[in-house]
Amino acid sequence: MKLPYRLALAAFTLMILTIMLGYAVAGGHFRALDIGVSNALNLRRGVSPDWLILLMQGISWIGAGVQRFIIIGLLSVALWRWWGWGAALAMGITTVIAAFTSDVMKHYFERIRPDLVQQLDPITTPAFPSGHANNAAVFYILFIMLVPQARHPFWQMAAALMILLTGLSRILLGVHWPTDVVGGWLLGTSFALGTGAVIAYRQHQKQGEAPSILAS
């Protein structure tokens, strides 16, 4: 099976797994696991180190709000200058659609956020899937796919670390269950791989002219 079809199949599989996980957690499954992991990881003001709380809040801050769209916008412009409008659209459109899909899923599943400890980044929207985890997965994976220099293991490890830390920060700050974060990672990776499938297909059509990590 050629690369574009393998990526498309992987993207479809991850999307199905995200939906299945959503129904599972909405039905009360994995609750004991969520509570156990949350109790072990949740930070508590006055108990946990202040520097760690500030670090996790900073990591979460990067992945949300206006600042997230500013970063995406700047990188999209840079991609346009480096590799053309196709790369810029791939980053911009995919991240926006992924964020919209995450919001739709949140309101569909209507999962209540954790209340085990005081939230250190108070938020009232539904919990599943984690928008931060979704945004981080789609953004950093696309970064690896679209930027040729990202072939270097250093950038790949940095991207993986940011995806991990962004999701972990939401659990540590007490605003997401672990399964919310897993759902966000699955959803974001699904969108990134779906876009990767389109890019790889176009590259095969053009005999690999576009310089990307997906080029065969």
N, C-alpha and C positions, 0 to 999 in steps of 0.2 A: 504494500500500500504506500502510495506516495506521501510525502511530507504534508502537503495541504490537507489531505483527507485524514491523516493521523491526527493532526491538530484539531480539525473540525470535530472528529469523533471524541477526542479528549474533552473539548469544550462542551459538547452536548452532554457527555457523561457527567461532568462536574456540575452542570446546571441542574440535571435531574437529581443528583445527590444533594444539592442545595435545597431543592424543593422538598425532597423526602425528609431531610433533616428538619426543615421548617415544620412540617406536619408532625414529626416525631416530638419535637420540643413543645409544640402547641398542645399535644396530647399528654404532656406530663412525663414523657420518657427522658431519661438522662438527668432527672432532677437530682438524684442522690449524688451523681458524679459532679454536676455543676456546683452543688452546695459544698461538697468536699474540697474540690479544687479552689473554689472561691475563698473558703475559710482559710485555706493554706496560703493564699497569695494576696488577699486584700490588704492594702495599706491602711493604717489607722493613725489619724492625726494625734500627736501626743505620745504615740507609741513607736511608730515607724520613723526612720530618719527623715528630717525635713528635706535634705538634699535629694533623697530618692523620690520623694513626693513631687518636688519641683521638677526633677528630671522627667518623670513620667508625664506630668502636666505639659511640659514643653514638647515632648514627643507627640502627645495627643494634639496639641495646639497646631502643629505643622500640618496634620492630616485633616483639618476641618475648617469650616468657615470661609470667609473671603480669602484668607491667605492661601488656602489650598488652590482656589481657582486662579489666583495671581501666579502661583508657582507653575501650574499647568499651562497657563497662558504664555508665560515667559518661555517655557520649554518648547511649546508648540511653535512660537515665533522662531526660536533658535533652530528647531528642526526644519522649518520652512527655509531658512537661510542656508542651512547645511545641505539638505537632501531634497528640498522641493515641497510642494503643497501636499503631496500624498502622505508623507510622514507626519506633517503637521496635523492634517485632518485625522489621521489614524489615532494620534494621541488625544486631540481635543474631543472628537466625537465619541470615541470609545469611553473615555472617562466620564463624560456627561451622561451617556446612556446607562453606564454601569451605576452611577450615583442615583439616577432616576429609578432604575429597576430596584435598587436597594430600598429606596423610600416606599415604592409600591408594595414590596414584600413586607416591610415593617408594618404598614397599615393593614395588610391582609392578615398576617398572623397575629398581630396585636399582642405580642408577648410583653409581660410586665418586666421592668428592669429590676435588678437585685436590690434588696433592702437589708442585707445582712449587716452592713456597716454604713456609716455616713459616707455618701458619695463625695469624692474629692474633685469631681468635675460635673456638677449637677446638670441633669438633662431629663426632659420629660417625655420625649418621643418613644415609641415602642422599641423593643430591644433587638429583635431578630430580623435580618442579620446585622452585624456590626458594620455601620457605614465606614468607620475608620479603617477596619480591616479590609473591607472591600476596596476602598479607595487606594490603600497602600499596595495591595496585591496588583490591581490593574495598572497603577501608575508605574511602579518600579519594574514589573515584568515587561511592560511595554518599553520602558527605558532601555532595558537590556536588549530587547528585540530590535529597536529602531536606531540605536546609536552604535556605530561600528566599533568605537573604542571600548564599548562595554563587553567585548569579547574577552577582555583581560579578567582573570579570576578575581582580582581585587574588587572590581566594580560589581561583579556577580555576587561576591560575598557581602559587599556593602548593601546591595539591594535586598538580599535575603535577610540580612540583619535588621534593616529598617522595616521590612514586612513583619518580621517576628516581633520586634520591639513595639511597633504601633499596636498590634493586636494585644500583646501582653499588657501594655499600658492601660488598656480599657478594663482589663480584669483587675489589675492592681489598684486602679482608682475606684473600683467598686461600681462601675456603671454598666458593665456587661457580664453576662454569664459566659463561661468558656465556650459553650456551644454556639453562642452568638458570634464569637470571634471566628470559630471554625467555619461557620456558615458564610461569614464575610470573606474569608480567604478563598473558599470554594467559588463563590460568586465572582469575585474579582479575577481569579485565575481563569475562570471560564471565559469571561469577556476578553481577557488578554490573549488567550489561545485562539479564540474565535477570530480576533483581528489578525493574529499571526497567521491563521489559515488563509485569510484573504490575501495578505501580503505575500505569503509563500506561493500561492496560486498565481498571482500576478508575476512574480519573479520567474516561475517556471514558464509562463507564457512569453516573457521577455528574455528568456535564456539567462536569467540571473544578472541582469544589468544593474539593478538597485543594490547598493552596498549595505547589507544588513546581516545580522547574525543568523538570519533565517536562510540566507542564500546557500544553495547546495552546490 
